[in-house]
Every structure is written in structure tokens, then in C-alpha cells.
Amino acid sequence: MGVADGIVVSSTTKELSAGSGLTFVELGDRQLKGVDGSWRAYQVEG
């Protein structure tokens, strides 16, 4: 889903990180193994 050695998070984690100084790249909606539905995924940049 993300690049090697990258951290991929959900939109919930992104929202809870507001004010942390982290930046995110949207990866789009993804299907997760063992979880129903699709989820918006983001890669942490720094």
C-alpha cells in the first residue's frame, strides 16, 4: 500500500495528529485484509 519503510495510517489517526507537525500523503481508499469496507489511507511524511 505505501512505500517500503513507510508508515500508513487511517484518516482517524491523521485527524488525531492535528497540530503534531506531521504531514501526510493521501493514498486513496483501500481494502484492508480482514476488515469490511474501504478505508482512506495516508502515508506519514514527517
C-alpha positions in Angstrom: 0.0 0.0 0.0 2.7 2.5 0.9 6.4 2.6 0.1 9.0 0.4 1.8 9.8 1.5 5.3 6.8 3.9 5.2 4.1 4.3 7.8 0.5 4.1 6.6 -2.4 5.4 8.8 -6.1 5.8 8.6 -8.0 9.1 8.4 -8.8 8.7 12.1 -5.1 8.7 13.0 -4.5 11.6 10.6 -7.2 13.7 12.3 -6.0 12.9 15.8 -2.5 14.0 14.8 -3.6 17.6 14.1 -1.1 20.1 15.4 1.6 17.5 15.6 3.6 18.9 12.7 3.3 15.6 10.8 2.4 15.8 7.1 0.5 13.1 5.1 0.2 12.0 1.5 -3.3 10.6 0.6 -3.1 7.1 -0.8 -6.9 6.9 -1.5 -9.5 4.4 -0.5 -8.1 0.9 0.2 -9.4 -2.5 1.1 -7.8 -3.9 4.2 -7.4 -7.6 4.8 -9.8 -8.9 7.5 -11.8 -5.6 7.6 -15.1 -4.9 5.8 -15.4 -1.9 3.6 -12.8 0.5 2.3 -10.7 2.9 4.3 -9.0 6.2 3.3 -5.3 5.7 3.8 -2.4 8.2 4.3 1.3 7.8 4.3 3.2 9.8 7.0 5.8 12.1 5.5 7.3 13.8 8.6 
